[in-house]
Amino acid sequence: MTSLKVGDLVELRAGTGTVGTVLDVVESHPRWLLVDWHTPPNTCINLLLENEEFLTLATGDARERQRRGRTTCHCE
């Protein structure tokens, strides 16, 4: 697994379309990342600490969806 770093565009799970930007990294085991999820305004809290094991580097498809603004929030 490639270690994610500040500035990387990440997905919650590959292919979900839930895309965010890594803002900070907490070095521990497991590593935790502060992610700014790209969601519509006023939908849910965008900044969340995420376990690196559940994230993946965003693919080309996810980057294109993010550019077009078609990411959706999967908040409950």
Helices and strands as residue ranges (DSSP letters): E 9-11, E 19-26, E 32-37, E 47-51, G 52-54, E 56-57, H 60-68
